[in-house]
Amino acid sequence: MTATTLSQTMTTAPPGQKPHYFEEILTQSGGSQWTLSVPAQLKSHQHELESLLSKVFRGRCSPENLPLAQQLSLNWCMSKCRQVGVSFDDCIR
């Protein structure tokens, strides 16, 4: 599966919907579809996370890989918050 195909199976949460808990950054919706909901402060960088997930989980958007993908997404968000000078705690509220 190519990165393009993975992007097609990955959807974005509706605008204005903010995650309340870090587990909601990446959730499983439907059979093998993952939904990203990055904090509003990081939306402009979301394509970077999508690309990273595409490279790592090429064609493997399964429930078994979800915890690892969630941890990767959380780590990316924390790192990106530091990079752009935003408090991670403020991001997830």
C-alpha positions in Angstrom: 0.0 0.0 0.0 1.4 3.4 -0.9 1.4 6.5 1.3 -1.5 7.9 -0.9 -3.6 4.8 -0.2 -3.0 5.1 3.5 -4.0 8.8 3.4 -7.2 7.7 1.8 -8.0 5.4 4.7 -7.0 8.1 7.3 -9.6 10.8 7.9 -9.5 14.0 9.8 -11.9 14.8 12.7 -14.4 17.6 12.0 -13.1 21.2 12.5 -13.6 22.5 16.0 -13.5 19.1 17.6 -10.7 19.2 20.1 -9.3 16.1 21.8 -9.8 16.0 25.5 -7.3 13.2 26.2 -4.1 12.3 24.5 -5.6 9.0 23.3 -7.9 10.8 21.0 -5.2 12.2 18.8 -5.5 9.0 16.7 -8.5 6.7 17.0 -9.8 3.7 15.2 -13.0 4.2 13.2 -14.6 1.4 11.3 -12.6 -1.7 10.3 -9.2 -0.4 9.4 -9.6 3.3 9.3 -7.8 5.7 11.6 -9.0 9.2 12.4 -6.5 12.0 13.3 -7.6 14.8 15.6 -4.5 16.9 16.3 -4.7 19.9 18.5 -5.7 23.1 16.8 -2.3 24.7 17.3 -0.7 21.9 15.3 -3.3 21.6 12.5 -0.9 23.4 10.0 1.6 20.7 10.6 -0.8 17.7 10.5 0.5 16.7 7.0 3.9 15.9 8.7 2.2 13.4 11.1 0.2 11.9 8.3 3.3 11.4 6.2 5.1 9.8 9.2 2.3 7.4 9.9 2.1 6.5 6.2 5.8 5.6 6.2 5.7 3.6 9.3 2.3 1.8 8.9 2.2 1.4 5.1 -0.9 -0.7 4.6 -1.1 -1.8 8.2 -3.9 0.3 9.7 -5.1 -2.5 11.9 -6.4 -2.6 15.5 -3.2 -4.4 16.5 -1.1 -1.5 15.4 -3.3 1.2 16.8 -1.6 1.5 20.2 1.8 1.9 18.6 0.4 4.5 16.1 -1.2 6.4 19.0 2.1 6.5 20.9 3.9 7.7 17.8 1.3 10.4 17.3 1.5 11.5 20.9 5.3 11.7 20.7 5.0 13.7 17.5 2.6 16.1 19.0 4.7 16.6 22.1 7.8 17.2 20.0 6.0 19.5 17.6 4.7 21.6 20.6 8.2 22.1 21.8 9.4 22.9 18.3 6.7 25.7 17.8 6.9 26.9 21.4 3.5 25.8 22.6 2.7 24.1 25.9 1.5 20.5 25.2 -0.9 20.8 28.2 -2.5 23.8 26.7 -2.8 22.0 23.4 -4.8 19.1 24.6 -7.3 21.1 26.7 
